[in-house]
Amino acid sequence: MYYVNQTTPTWAVLLYTDKAGAQIAANRIRTSFAAQLAQQPDMPDVDVSLIIGIASSAPAAVKTPAELMHAALKETEYDV
């Protein structure tokens, strides 16, 4: 797990799996995040959101670690 941006709190997790496995992990993170947030009674007026982007490091798609991080951040624009 990597903390990549302090201005807008952003973390990255490097998984060694295929895209389907990454989607399963993302769904589990999303579910756990929502459950834990719901258990915080002191935060009813705080707007907290979770956006997840998934990118692959397939050799043809990405050549450097920076390109992989950029691709994942770009995917966060389309998270629903």
PDB file of N, CA, C and O in Angstrom, chain B, residues numbered from 101:
ATOM      1  N   MET B 101       0.848  -1.168   0.000  1.00  0.00           N
ATOM      2  CA  MET B 101       0.000   0.000   0.000  1.00  0.00           C
ATOM      3  C   MET B 101       0.897   1.235   0.000  1.00  0.00           C
ATOM      4  O   MET B 101       1.888   1.295   0.728  1.00  0.00           O
ATOM      5  N   TYR B 102       0.538   2.216  -0.823  1.00  0.00           N
ATOM      6  CA  TYR B 102       1.339   3.421  -0.976  1.00  0.00           C
ATOM      7  C   TYR B 102       0.453   4.654  -0.779  1.00  0.00           C
ATOM      8  O   TYR B 102      -0.660   4.712  -1.301  1.00  0.00           O
ATOM      9  N   TYR B 103       0.946   5.625  -0.035  1.00  0.00           N
ATOM     10  CA  TYR B 103       0.277   6.912   0.140  1.00  0.00           C
ATOM     11  C   TYR B 103       0.864   7.843  -0.908  1.00  0.00           C
ATOM     12  O   TYR B 103       2.026   8.235  -0.795  1.00  0.00           O
ATOM     13  N   VAL B 104       0.083   8.210  -1.933  1.00  0.00           N
ATOM     14  CA  VAL B 104       0.650   8.907  -3.080  1.00  0.00           C
ATOM     15  C   VAL B 104       0.311  10.388  -3.182  1.00  0.00           C
ATOM     16  O   VAL B 104       0.916  11.098  -3.987  1.00  0.00           O
ATOM     17  N   ASN B 105      -0.645  10.875  -2.383  1.00  0.00           N
ATOM     18  CA  ASN B 105      -0.993  12.292  -2.464  1.00  0.00           C
ATOM     19  C   ASN B 105      -1.548  12.765  -1.136  1.00  0.00           C
ATOM     20  O   ASN B 105      -2.533  12.216  -0.642  1.00  0.00           O
ATOM     21  N   GLN B 106      -0.920  13.786  -0.550  1.00  0.00           N
ATOM     22  CA  GLN B 106      -1.376  14.307   0.737  1.00  0.00           C
ATOM     23  C   GLN B 106      -2.434  15.390   0.586  1.00  0.00           C
ATOM     24  O   GLN B 106      -3.267  15.555   1.478  1.00  0.00           O
ATOM     25  N   THR B 107      -2.426  16.132  -0.514  1.00  0.00           N
ATOM     26  CA  THR B 107      -3.404  17.197  -0.710  1.00  0.00           C
ATOM     27  C   THR B 107      -4.809  16.621  -0.810  1.00  0.00           C
ATOM     28  O   THR B 107      -5.714  17.045  -0.090  1.00  0.00           O
ATOM     29  N   THR B 108      -4.985  15.678  -1.683  1.00  0.00           N
ATOM     30  CA  THR B 108      -6.218  14.907  -1.775  1.00  0.00           C
ATOM     31  C   THR B 108      -5.829  13.502  -1.355  1.00  0.00           C
ATOM     32  O   THR B 108      -5.242  12.767  -2.149  1.00  0.00           O
ATOM     33  N   PRO B 109      -6.147  13.105  -0.108  1.00  0.00           N
ATOM     34  CA  PRO B 109      -5.663  11.807   0.380  1.00  0.00           C
ATOM     35  C   PRO B 109      -5.907  10.688  -0.638  1.00  0.00           C
ATOM     36  O   PRO B 109      -7.044  10.342  -0.956  1.00  0.00           O
ATOM     37  N   THR B 110      -4.797  10.141  -1.134  1.00  0.00           N
ATOM     38  CA  THR B 110      -4.850   9.124  -2.179  1.00  0.00           C
ATOM     39  C   THR B 110      -3.888   8.005  -1.825  1.00  0.00           C
ATOM     40  O   THR B 110      -2.713   8.242  -1.542  1.00  0.00           O
ATOM     41  N   TRP B 111      -4.401   6.785  -1.846  1.00  0.00           N
ATOM     42  CA  TRP B 111      -3.585   5.609  -1.588  1.00  0.00           C
ATOM     43  C   TRP B 111      -3.596   4.732  -2.825  1.00  0.00           C
ATOM     44  O   TRP B 111      -4.531   4.772  -3.625  1.00  0.00           O
ATOM     45  N   ALA B 112      -2.559   3.949  -2.969  1.00  0.00           N
ATOM     46  CA  ALA B 112      -2.478   2.972  -4.056  1.00  0.00           C
ATOM     47  C   ALA B 112      -2.146   1.613  -3.444  1.00  0.00           C
ATOM     48  O   ALA B 112      -1.369   1.517  -2.494  1.00  0.00           O
ATOM     49  N   VAL B 113      -2.739   0.585  -3.998  1.00  0.00           N
ATOM     50  CA  VAL B 113      -2.463  -0.781  -3.568  1.00  0.00           C
ATOM     51  C   VAL B 113      -2.031  -1.550  -4.813  1.00  0.00           C
ATOM     52  O   VAL B 113      -2.730  -1.554  -5.827  1.00  0.00           O
ATOM     53  N   LEU B 114      -0.890  -2.190  -4.726  1.00  0.00           N
ATOM     54  CA  LEU B 114      -0.383  -2.976  -5.843  1.00  0.00           C
ATOM     55  C   LEU B 114      -0.800  -4.425  -5.634  1.00  0.00           C
ATOM     56  O   LEU B 114      -0.390  -5.062  -4.663  1.00  0.00           O
ATOM     57  N   LEU B 115      -1.613  -4.943  -6.545  1.00  0.00           N
ATOM     58  CA  LEU B 115      -2.099  -6.321  -6.467  1.00  0.00           C
ATOM     59  C   LEU B 115      -1.486  -7.137  -7.599  1.00  0.00           C
ATOM     60  O   LEU B 115      -1.340  -6.649  -8.720  1.00  0.00           O
ATOM     61  N   TYR B 116      -1.140  -8.349  -7.307  1.00  0.00           N
ATOM     62  CA  TYR B 116      -0.652  -9.269  -8.332  1.00  0.00           C
ATOM     63  C   TYR B 116      -1.793 -10.201  -8.693  1.00  0.00           C
ATOM     64  O   TYR B 116      -1.900 -11.305  -8.159  1.00  0.00           O
ATOM     65  N   THR B 117      -2.645  -9.750  -9.603  1.00  0.00           N
ATOM     66  CA  THR B 117      -3.821 -10.505 -10.015  1.00  0.00           C
ATOM     67  C   THR B 117      -4.250 -10.014 -11.391  1.00  0.00           C
ATOM     68  O   THR B 117      -3.670  -9.073 -11.933  1.00  0.00           O
ATOM     69  N   ASP B 118      -5.259 -10.650 -11.945  1.00  0.00           N
ATOM     70  CA  ASP B 118      -5.804 -10.175 -13.213  1.00  0.00           C
ATOM     71  C   ASP B 118      -6.880  -9.127 -12.930  1.00  0.00           C
ATOM     72  O   ASP B 118      -7.170  -8.820 -11.773  1.00  0.00           O
ATOM     73  N   LYS B 119      -7.467  -8.583 -13.998  1.00  0.00           N
ATOM     74  CA  LYS B 119      -8.451  -7.511 -13.830  1.00  0.00           C
ATOM     75  C   LYS B 119      -9.680  -7.987 -13.054  1.00  0.00           C
ATOM     76  O   LYS B 119     -10.240  -7.224 -12.267  1.00  0.00           O
ATOM     77  N   ALA B 120     -10.100  -9.218 -13.261  1.00  0.00           N
ATOM     78  CA  ALA B 120     -11.263  -9.744 -12.526  1.00  0.00           C
ATOM     79  C   ALA B 120     -10.957  -9.830 -11.030  1.00  0.00           C
ATOM     80  O   ALA B 120     -11.804  -9.492 -10.203  1.00  0.00           O
ATOM     81  N   GLY B 121      -9.757 -10.277 -10.684  1.00  0.00           N
ATOM     82  CA  GLY B 121      -9.358 -10.342  -9.281  1.00  0.00           C
ATOM     83  C   GLY B 121      -9.274  -8.963  -8.659  1.00  0.00           C
ATOM     84  O   GLY B 121      -9.649  -8.775  -7.502  1.00  0.00           O
ATOM     85  N   ALA B 122      -8.781  -7.992  -9.424  1.00  0.00           N
ATOM     86  CA  ALA B 122      -8.704  -6.611  -8.933  1.00  0.00           C
ATOM     87  C   ALA B 122     -10.098  -6.051  -8.694  1.00  0.00           C
ATOM     88  O   ALA B 122     -10.315  -5.305  -7.739  1.00  0.00           O
ATOM     89  N   GLN B 123     -11.043  -6.408  -9.558  1.00  0.00           N
ATOM     90  CA  GLN B 123     -12.426  -5.942  -9.392  1.00  0.00           C
ATOM     91  C   GLN B 123     -13.041  -6.535  -8.130  1.00  0.00           C
ATOM     92  O   GLN B 123     -13.765  -5.848  -7.409  1.00  0.00           O
ATOM     93  N   ILE B 124     -12.757  -7.805  -7.860  1.00  0.00           N
ATOM     94  CA  ILE B 124     -13.244  -8.447  -6.627  1.00  0.00           C
ATOM     95  C   ILE B 124     -12.669  -7.732  -5.409  1.00  0.00           C
ATOM     96  O   ILE B 124     -13.393  -7.444  -4.456  1.00  0.00           O
ATOM     97  N   ALA B 125     -11.369  -7.447  -5.439  1.00  0.00           N
ATOM     98  CA  ALA B 125     -10.729  -6.732  -4.330  1.00  0.00           C
ATOM     99  C   ALA B 125     -11.343  -5.344  -4.160  1.00  0.00           C
ATOM    100  O   ALA B 125     -11.606  -4.920  -3.035  1.00  0.00           O
ATOM    101  N   ALA B 126     -11.573  -4.636  -5.263  1.00  0.00           N
ATOM    102  CA  ALA B 126     -12.168  -3.298  -5.202  1.00  0.00           C
ATOM    103  C   ALA B 126     -13.558  -3.352  -4.580  1.00  0.00           C
ATOM    104  O   ALA B 126     -13.905  -2.504  -3.758  1.00  0.00           O
ATOM    105  N   ASN B 127     -14.349  -4.338  -4.964  1.00  0.00           N
ATOM    106  CA  ASN B 127     -15.691  -4.469  -4.400  1.00  0.00           C
ATOM    107  C   ASN B 127     -15.640  -4.762  -2.901  1.00  0.00           C
ATOM    108  O   ASN B 127     -16.453  -4.237  -2.140  1.00  0.00           O
ATOM    109  N   ARG B 128     -14.708  -5.583  -2.479  1.00  0.00           N
ATOM    110  CA  ARG B 128     -14.555  -5.883  -1.049  1.00  0.00           C
ATOM    111  C   ARG B 128     -14.124  -4.637  -0.279  1.00  0.00           C
ATOM    112  O   ARG B 128     -14.632  -4.375   0.811  1.00  0.00           O
ATOM    113  N   ILE B 129     -13.203  -3.877  -0.834  1.00  0.00           N
ATOM    114  CA  ILE B 129     -12.760  -2.639  -0.189  1.00  0.00           C
ATOM    115  C   ILE B 129     -13.925  -1.669  -0.086  1.00  0.00           C
ATOM    116  O   ILE B 129     -14.137  -1.064   0.966  1.00  0.00           O
ATOM    117  N   ARG B 130     -14.679  -1.514  -1.159  1.00  0.00           N
ATOM    118  CA  ARG B 130     -15.824  -0.604  -1.184  1.00  0.00           C
ATOM    119  C   ARG B 130     -16.857  -1.002  -0.127  1.00  0.00           C
ATOM    120  O   ARG B 130     -17.375  -0.142   0.585  1.00  0.00           O
ATOM    121  N   THR B 131     -17.157  -2.294  -0.022  1.00  0.00           N
ATOM    122  CA  THR B 131     -18.135  -2.789   0.952  1.00  0.00           C
ATOM    123  C   THR B 131     -17.653  -2.579   2.382  1.00  0.00           C
ATOM    124  O   THR B 131     -18.413  -2.129   3.240  1.00  0.00           O
ATOM    125  N   SER B 132     -16.397  -2.903   2.632  1.00  0.00           N
ATOM    126  CA  SER B 132     -15.828  -2.732   3.967  1.00  0.00           C
ATOM    127  C   SER B 132     -15.773  -1.258   4.358  1.00  0.00           C
ATOM    128  O   SER B 132     -16.069  -0.907   5.500  1.00  0.00           O
ATOM    129  N   PHE B 133     -15.398  -0.401   3.419  1.00  0.00           N
ATOM    130  CA  PHE B 133     -15.339   1.037   3.663  1.00  0.00           C
ATOM    131  C   PHE B 133     -16.714   1.561   4.068  1.00  0.00           C
ATOM    132  O   PHE B 133     -16.834   2.297   5.047  1.00  0.00           O
ATOM    133  N   ALA B 134     -17.746   1.188   3.322  1.00  0.00           N
ATOM    134  CA  ALA B 134     -19.107   1.651   3.623  1.00  0.00           C
ATOM    135  C   ALA B 134     -19.566   1.156   4.990  1.00  0.00           C
ATOM    136  O   ALA B 134     -20.185   1.904   5.747  1.00  0.00           O
ATOM    137  N   ALA B 135     -19.264  -0.095   5.308  1.00  0.00           N
ATOM    138  CA  ALA B 135     -19.674  -0.657   6.603  1.00  0.00           C
ATOM    139  C   ALA B 135     -18.971   0.056   7.747  1.00  0.00           C
ATOM    140  O   ALA B 135     -19.605   0.383   8.751  1.00  0.00           O
ATOM    141  N   GLN B 136     -17.680   0.302   7.616  1.00  0.00           N
ATOM    142  CA  GLN B 136     -16.942   0.976   8.678  1.00  0.00           C
ATOM    143  C   GLN B 136     -17.357   2.437   8.813  1.00  0.00           C
ATOM    144  O   GLN B 136     -17.412   2.961   9.925  1.00  0.00           O
ATOM    145  N   LEU B 137     -17.645   3.094   7.706  1.00  0.00           N
ATOM    146  CA  LEU B 137     -18.090   4.482   7.753  1.00  0.00           C
ATOM    147  C   LEU B 137     -19.446   4.590   8.441  1.00  0.00           C
ATOM    148  O   LEU B 137     -19.694   5.538   9.186  1.00  0.00           O
ATOM    149  N   ALA B 138     -20.314   3.630   8.196  1.00  0.00           N
ATOM    150  CA  ALA B 138     -21.640   3.624   8.821  1.00  0.00           C
ATOM    151  C   ALA B 138     -21.556   3.465  10.336  1.00  0.00           C
ATOM    152  O   ALA B 138     -22.490   3.838  11.045  1.00  0.00           O
ATOM    153  N   GLN B 139     -20.461   2.923  10.837  1.00  0.00           N
ATOM    154  CA  GLN B 139     -20.286   2.708  12.277  1.00  0.00           C
ATOM    155  C   GLN B 139     -19.657   3.917  12.972  1.00  0.00           C
ATOM    156  O   GLN B 139     -19.320   3.840  14.153  1.00  0.00           O
ATOM    157  N   GLN B 140     -19.497   5.016  12.265  1.00  0.00           N
ATOM    158  CA  GLN B 140     -18.893   6.222  12.840  1.00  0.00           C
ATOM    159  C   GLN B 140     -19.997   7.240  13.155  1.00  0.00           C
ATOM    160  O   GLN B 140     -20.335   8.052  12.295  1.00  0.00           O
ATOM    161  N   PRO B 141     -20.561   7.215  14.359  1.00  0.00           N
ATOM    162  CA  PRO B 141     -21.679   8.105  14.688  1.00  0.00           C
ATOM    163  C   PRO B 141     -21.283   9.584  14.762  1.00  0.00           C
ATOM    164  O   PRO B 141     -22.154  10.449  14.673  1.00  0.00           O
ATOM    165  N   ASP B 142     -20.015   9.888  14.920  1.00  0.00           N
ATOM    166  CA  ASP B 142     -19.575  11.279  15.040  1.00  0.00           C
ATOM    167  C   ASP B 142     -19.358  11.957  13.687  1.00  0.00           C
ATOM    168  O   ASP B 142     -18.887  13.093  13.632  1.00  0.00           O
ATOM    169  N   MET B 143     -19.693  11.277  12.611  1.00  0.00           N
ATOM    170  CA  MET B 143     -19.404  11.832  11.283  1.00  0.00           C
ATOM    171  C   MET B 143     -20.638  12.002  10.393  1.00  0.00           C
ATOM    172  O   MET B 143     -20.530  11.808   9.183  1.00  0.00           O
ATOM    173  N   PRO B 144     -21.804  12.357  10.940  1.00  0.00           N
ATOM    174  CA  PRO B 144     -22.987  12.430  10.069  1.00  0.00           C
ATOM    175  C   PRO B 144     -22.933  13.587   9.072  1.00  0.00           C
ATOM    176  O   PRO B 144     -23.561  13.514   8.016  1.00  0.00           O
ATOM    177  N   ASP B 145     -22.197  14.651   9.387  1.00  0.00           N
ATOM    178  CA  ASP B 145     -22.150  15.820   8.512  1.00  0.00           C
ATOM    179  C   ASP B 145     -20.875  15.904   7.673  1.00  0.00           C
ATOM    180  O   ASP B 145     -20.639  16.908   7.000  1.00  0.00           O
ATOM    181  N   VAL B 146     -20.062  14.863   7.710  1.00  0.00           N
ATOM    182  CA  VAL B 146     -18.808  14.859   6.963  1.00  0.00           C
ATOM    183  C   VAL B 146     -19.018  14.094   5.662  1.00  0.00           C
ATOM    184  O   VAL B 146     -19.486  12.955   5.663  1.00  0.00           O
ATOM    185  N   ASP B 147     -18.669  14.732   4.565  1.00  0.00           N
ATOM    186  CA  ASP B 147     -18.804  14.093   3.250  1.00  0.00           C
ATOM    187  C   ASP B 147     -17.545  13.270   2.977  1.00  0.00           C
ATOM    188  O   ASP B 147     -16.472  13.820   2.729  1.00  0.00           O
ATOM    189  N   VAL B 148     -17.689  11.962   3.027  1.00  0.00           N
ATOM    190  CA  VAL B 148     -16.572  11.053   2.795  1.00  0.00           C
ATOM    191  C   VAL B 148     -16.924  10.177   1.601  1.00  0.00           C
ATOM    192  O   VAL B 148     -18.020   9.620   1.529  1.00  0.00           O
ATOM    193  N   SER B 149     -15.999  10.061   0.677  1.00  0.00           N
ATOM    194  CA  SER B 149     -16.257   9.206  -0.480  1.00  0.00           C
ATOM    195  C   SER B 149     -15.025   8.364  -0.786  1.00  0.00           C
ATOM    196  O   SER B 149     -13.908   8.693  -0.385  1.00  0.00           O
ATOM    197  N   LEU B 150     -15.253   7.291  -1.492  1.00  0.00           N
ATOM    198  CA  LEU B 150     -14.189   6.384  -1.907  1.00  0.00           C
ATOM    199  C   LEU B 150     -14.292   6.220  -3.416  1.00  0.00           C
ATOM    200  O   LEU B 150     -15.346   5.854  -3.936  1.00  0.00           O
ATOM    201  N   ILE B 151     -13.217   6.486  -4.103  1.00  0.00           N
ATOM    202  CA  ILE B 151     -13.164   6.320  -5.553  1.00  0.00           C
ATOM    203  C   ILE B 151     -12.048   5.334  -5.846  1.00  0.00           C
ATOM    204  O   ILE B 151     -10.941   5.462  -5.324  1.00  0.00           O
ATOM    205  N   ILE B 152     -12.346   4.351  -6.683  1.00  0.00           N
ATOM    206  CA  ILE B 152     -11.382   3.291  -6.977  1.00  0.00           C
ATOM    207  C   ILE B 152     -11.111   3.260  -8.477  1.00  0.00           C
ATOM    208  O   ILE B 152     -12.034   3.296  -9.290  1.00  0.00           O
ATOM    209  N   GLY B 153      -9.832   3.194  -8.828  1.00  0.00           N
ATOM    210  CA  GLY B 153      -9.424   3.044 -10.217  1.00  0.00           C
ATOM    211  C   GLY B 153      -8.560   1.805 -10.353  1.00  0.00           C
ATOM    212  O   GLY B 153      -7.696   1.560  -9.511  1.00  0.00           O
ATOM    213  N   ILE B 154      -8.776   1.027 -11.390  1.00  0.00           N
ATOM    214  CA  ILE B 154      -8.016  -0.205 -11.615  1.00  0.00           C
ATOM    215  C   ILE B 154      -7.264  -0.069 -12.936  1.00  0.00           C
ATOM    216  O   ILE B 154      -7.841   0.286 -13.964  1.00  0.00           O
ATOM    217  N   ALA B 155      -5.961  -0.357 -12.886  1.00  0.00           N
ATOM    218  CA  ALA B 155      -5.140  -0.322 -14.097  1.00  0.00           C
ATOM    219  C   ALA B 155      -4.270  -1.570 -14.132  1.00  0.00           C
ATOM    220  O   ALA B 155      -3.933  -2.136 -13.092  1.00  0.00           O
ATOM    221  N   SER B 156      -3.915  -1.982 -15.320  1.00  0.00           N
ATOM    222  CA  SER B 156      -3.092  -3.171 -15.511  1.00  0.00           C
ATOM    223  C   SER B 156      -1.674  -2.772 -15.900  1.00  0.00           C
ATOM    224  O   SER B 156      -1.462  -1.773 -16.587  1.00  0.00           O
ATOM    225  N   SER B 157      -0.723  -3.557 -15.456  1.00  0.00           N
ATOM    226  CA  SER B 157       0.670  -3.302 -15.831  1.00  0.00           C
ATOM    227  C   SER B 157       1.118  -4.233 -16.951  1.00  0.00           C
ATOM    228  O   SER B 157       2.299  -4.561 -17.066  1.00  0.00           O
ATOM    229  N   ALA B 158       0.170  -4.649 -17.768  1.00  0.00           N
ATOM    230  CA  ALA B 158       0.504  -5.503 -18.908  1.00  0.00           C
ATOM    231  C   ALA B 158       1.593  -4.822 -19.728  1.00  0.00           C
ATOM    232  O   ALA B 158       1.510  -3.618 -19.973  1.00  0.00           O
ATOM    233  N   PRO B 159       2.610  -5.561 -20.157  1.00  0.00           N
ATOM    234  CA  PRO B 159       3.762  -4.956 -20.843  1.00  0.00           C
ATOM    235  C   PRO B 159       3.407  -4.036 -22.008  1.00  0.00           C
ATOM    236  O   PRO B 159       4.083  -3.029 -22.215  1.00  0.00           O
ATOM    237  N   ALA B 160       2.385  -4.350 -22.756  1.00  0.00           N
ATOM    238  CA  ALA B 160       2.041  -3.509 -23.902  1.00  0.00           C
ATOM    239  C   ALA B 160       1.382  -2.205 -23.474  1.00  0.00           C
ATOM    240  O   ALA B 160       1.455  -1.211 -24.197  1.00  0.00           O
ATOM    241  N   ALA B 161       0.742  -2.193 -22.314  1.00  0.00           N
ATOM    242  CA  ALA B 161      -0.018  -1.023 -21.882  1.00  0.00           C
ATOM    243  C   ALA B 161       0.818  -0.020 -21.093  1.00  0.00           C
ATOM    244  O   ALA B 161       0.652   1.188 -21.264  1.00  0.00           O
ATOM    245  N   VAL B 162       1.700  -0.495 -20.245  1.00  0.00           N
ATOM    246  CA  VAL B 162       2.421   0.375 -19.320  1.00  0.00           C
ATOM    247  C   VAL B 162       3.903   0.017 -19.330  1.00  0.00           C
ATOM    248  O   VAL B 162       4.267  -1.157 -19.266  1.00  0.00           O
ATOM    249  N   LYS B 163       4.743   1.023 -19.409  1.00  0.00           N
ATOM    250  CA  LYS B 163       6.191   0.768 -19.452  1.00  0.00           C
ATOM    251  C   LYS B 163       6.918   1.158 -18.167  1.00  0.00           C
ATOM    252  O   LYS B 163       7.990   0.625 -17.879  1.00  0.00           O
ATOM    253  N   THR B 164       6.342   2.089 -17.386  1.00  0.00           N
ATOM    254  CA  THR B 164       7.006   2.538 -16.159  1.00  0.00           C
ATOM    255  C   THR B 164       6.013   2.538 -14.996  1.00  0.00           C
ATOM    256  O   THR B 164       4.803   2.553 -15.223  1.00  0.00           O
ATOM    257  N   PRO B 165       6.502   2.523 -13.763  1.00  0.00           N
ATOM    258  CA  PRO B 165       5.603   2.620 -12.603  1.00  0.00           C
ATOM    259  C   PRO B 165       4.777   3.908 -12.620  1.00  0.00           C
ATOM    260  O   PRO B 165       3.613   3.901 -12.220  1.00  0.00           O
ATOM    261  N   ALA B 166       5.366   5.002 -13.077  1.00  0.00           N
ATOM    262  CA  ALA B 166       4.632   6.271 -13.146  1.00  0.00           C
ATOM    263  C   ALA B 166       3.464   6.174 -14.125  1.00  0.00           C
ATOM    264  O   ALA B 166       2.394   6.725 -13.865  1.00  0.00           O
ATOM    265  N   GLU B 167       3.656   5.485 -15.238  1.00  0.00           N
ATOM    266  CA  GLU B 167       2.573   5.292 -16.208  1.00  0.00           C
ATOM    267  C   GLU B 167       1.450   4.463 -15.601  1.00  0.00           C
ATOM    268  O   GLU B 167       0.274   4.731 -15.845  1.00  0.00           O
ATOM    269  N   LEU B 168       1.811   3.452 -14.807  1.00  0.00           N
ATOM    270  CA  LEU B 168       0.800   2.622 -14.147  1.00  0.00           C
ATOM    271  C   LEU B 168      -0.016   3.460 -13.168  1.00  0.00           C
ATOM    272  O   LEU B 168      -1.243   3.361 -13.143  1.00  0.00           O
ATOM    273  N   MET B 169       0.651   4.283 -12.364  1.00  0.00           N
ATOM    274  CA  MET B 169      -0.065   5.125 -11.412  1.00  0.00           C
ATOM    275  C   MET B 169      -0.954   6.125 -12.142  1.00  0.00           C
ATOM    276  O   MET B 169      -2.091   6.356 -11.732  1.00  0.00           O
ATOM    277  N   HIS B 170      -0.449   6.718 -13.214  1.00  0.00           N
ATOM    278  CA  HIS B 170      -1.257   7.661 -13.993  1.00  0.00           C
ATOM    279  C   HIS B 170      -2.489   6.968 -14.581  1.00  0.00           C
ATOM    280  O   HIS B 170      -3.581   7.536 -14.576  1.00  0.00           O
ATOM    281  N   ALA B 171      -2.318   5.755 -15.083  1.00  0.00           N
ATOM    282  CA  ALA B 171      -3.448   5.017 -15.654  1.00  0.00           C
ATOM    283  C   ALA B 171      -4.505   4.722 -14.586  1.00  0.00           C
ATOM    284  O   ALA B 171      -5.701   4.833 -14.854  1.00  0.00           O
ATOM    285  N   ALA B 172      -4.074   4.350 -13.388  1.00  0.00           N
ATOM    286  CA  ALA B 172      -5.025   4.079 -12.307  1.00  0.00           C
ATOM    287  C   ALA B 172      -5.741   5.356 -11.883  1.00  0.00           C
ATOM    288  O   ALA B 172      -6.951   5.340 -11.656  1.00  0.00           O
ATOM    289  N   LEU B 173      -5.004   6.465 -11.773  1.00  0.00           N
ATOM    290  CA  LEU B 173      -5.647   7.727 -11.410  1.00  0.00           C
ATOM    291  C   LEU B 173      -6.644   8.153 -12.473  1.00  0.00           C
ATOM    292  O   LEU B 173      -7.710   8.674 -12.146  1.00  0.00           O
ATOM    293  N   LYS B 174      -6.316   7.940 -13.738  1.00  0.00           N
ATOM    294  CA  LYS B 174      -7.245   8.265 -14.817  1.00  0.00           C
ATOM    295  C   LYS B 174      -8.525   7.438 -14.706  1.00  0.00           C
ATOM    296  O   LYS B 174      -9.614   7.930 -14.999  1.00  0.00           O
ATOM    297  N   GLU B 175      -8.391   6.191 -14.284  1.00  0.00           N
ATOM    298  CA  GLU B 175      -9.560   5.325 -14.118  1.00  0.00           C
ATOM    299  C   GLU B 175     -10.482   5.810 -12.997  1.00  0.00           C
ATOM    300  O   GLU B 175     -11.675   5.508 -13.008  1.00  0.00           O
ATOM    301  N   THR B 176      -9.947   6.555 -12.038  1.00  0.00           N
ATOM    302  CA  THR B 176     -10.809   7.059 -10.951  1.00  0.00           C
ATOM    303  C   THR B 176     -11.818   8.061 -11.488  1.00  0.00           C
ATOM    304  O   THR B 176     -12.839   8.305 -10.844  1.00  0.00           O
ATOM    305  N   GLU B 177     -11.561   8.642 -12.642  1.00  0.00           N
ATOM    306  CA  GLU B 177     -12.501   9.576 -13.242  1.00  0.00           C
ATOM    307  C   GLU B 177     -13.784   8.882 -13.669  1.00  0.00           C
ATOM    308  O   GLU B 177     -14.811   9.537 -13.850  1.00  0.00           O
ATOM    309  N   TYR B 178     -13.738   7.571 -13.832  1.00  0.00           N
ATOM    310  CA  TYR B 178     -14.883   6.825 -14.350  1.00  0.00           C
ATOM    311  C   TYR B 178     -15.514   5.899 -13.315  1.00  0.00           C
ATOM    312  O   TYR B 178     -16.448   5.165 -13.639  1.00  0.00           O
ATOM    313  N   ASP B 179     -15.022   5.919 -12.074  1.00  0.00           N
ATOM    314  CA  ASP B 179     -15.575   5.060 -11.028  1.00  0.00           C
ATOM    315  C   ASP B 179     -17.002   5.484 -10.710  1.00  0.00           C
ATOM    316  O   ASP B 179     -17.288   6.668 -10.532  1.00  0.00           O
ATOM    317  N   VAL B 180     -17.892   4.500 -10.642  1.00  0.00           N
ATOM    318  CA  VAL B 180     -19.301   4.789 -10.289  1.00  0.00           C
ATOM    319  C   VAL B 180     -19.722   3.964  -9.102  1.00  0.00           C
ATOM    320  O   VAL B 180     -20.865   4.064  -8.655  1.00  0.00           O
TER     321      VAL B 180
END
